[in-house]
Amino acid sequence: MSARQRGGHDAGPDGYPDVRQHGRALRRARAPGSDGPILVETLTVGICGTDAEILGGDYGWAPPGKERLVLGHESLGRVLEAPDGSGFAKGDLVVGIVRRPDPVPCSNCAVLEWDFCRNGLYTERGIKQHDGYLSERYRITPEFLVKVDVSLGTLGVLLEPTSVVAKAWEQIDRIGTRAHWSPGQRSSPAQGPSGSSPL
């Protein structure tokens, strides 16, 4: 019986060890060394419908040259190392921004509105061509990191999904300024916990 069949460790095609669990291969990924000068320890990650779609093979793209994608786009971490002048310090609670602007950039990415990228060349940590935060540690650049108030504790992991609702409201507000309107309570047609929340 091989190590792979026993549920032990075995080297995968890219040199990472596989761990077999319930018939699936889980792979230990090396901590990235080129994603930025700030080192963050992951405390909590959220799992949502996007992750389920990725695991089901319906969505998601591995980074160029890799066979697999590290999941985790909803995250909460603690800074372990940060250079002087970065705006962050050891011990800070932080959340990593998911989307990265395209390198061209398009007109929206050029004005820091990456979520409205026009050419599709953006990347997203844990979703599209960039490993996510579901690792013990990750590296990141300061412009893609958000400091979280310590009083939030582990609830800080909800910052990313909450930002989606805030962004939707911002767009509704922008549309509303085109003409007189009197908004009331509305519900999003989306399914799930945030979908039934009043906007």
Secondary structure as UniProt FT lines:
FT   HELIX           3..6
FT   STRAND          9..11
FT   TURN            13..14
FT   STRAND          17..21
FT   TURN            22..23
FT   STRAND          24..27
FT   STRAND          38..46
FT   HELIX           49..55
FT   TURN            56..57
FT   TURN            64..65
FT   STRAND          74..81
FT   TURN            84..85
FT   TURN            90..91
FT   STRAND          93..96
FT   STRAND          99..100
FT   HELIX           107..110
FT   TURN            111..112
FT   HELIX           114..116
FT   STRAND          123..125
FT   TURN            126..127
FT   STRAND          128..130
FT   STRAND          137..140
FT   HELIX           142..144
FT   STRAND          145..148
FT   HELIX           150..158
FT   HELIX           159..176
FT   TURN            177..178
FT   TURN            193..196
//
